[in-house]
Amino acid sequence: MNPVSVRALLVRGMLAGLGAGILALVVAYLLGEPHVDAAIAFEEAHSHDHGPEVVSRTLQSTAGLATGVLVYGVALGGIAALAFCVALGRIGRFGARATAALVSAGALVSVYVVPFLKYPANPPSVGEPDTIGKRTTLYFLMIALSVLLSVAAVVLGRRLAPRLGNWYAAVAASAAFVVAVGLAYAFLPAVNEVPPDFPAVVLWRFRLAALAVQCTLWAGFGLLFGYLAERLLLPRAASERQTEAGARTAAAS
């Protein structure tokens, strides 16, 4: 992997992150925003301190949401592209598309799903303002532990593969990852600040929507970046496949 290829893959990763961010934005707006509105209505109904609205709710749910999701997608796309450069050819004999899919799936699990199971996403009005610093620190600590344990599991699997074979090495590394994550869950403090009368349906659906946004983001990135990376690294093979697909389509018609 030469510096020119890394730079080109980084740019393509950011573009793929932007495209995936647009898909995630649609999901966030359609699935997440109604539950955010419901949570805000609950908060307003139970709070007697209604200060001035600095940023309107309309701006938050449109331009604010778009800016946050798209910047997030571009940033993670660039980081994932660099991870792809490291992983390509080092985690098995996988092509560009398969490696991009594995990196995306691994990022989804380590960056979001594992921390989500310990500290799930909460809508507005859930959580004490005085503990926001502590909760943020715990969440990012869980992300860091999850990513480090994921990398360690990959290294362990590669070390065990010559002795156990690829299948059993993958099973052993996955089991070690699950045990390590379980220990992290046990030792890190729990956070439970949901108001007793908060609607359970709103909380559950908000968390499902948050999970759907992340799944859309990483699935979209894996598909888009895999396509762009393959065209960069194997331009002739990609063009030949497109020519064959066009010929089959013409023959069928």
Helices and strands as residue ranges (DSSP letters): H 3-27, I 28-32, H 33-46, H 57-59, I 60-64, H 65-87, H 96-107, I 108-113, H 114-118, G 129-131, H 132-164, H 166-187, H 200-233, H 235-252
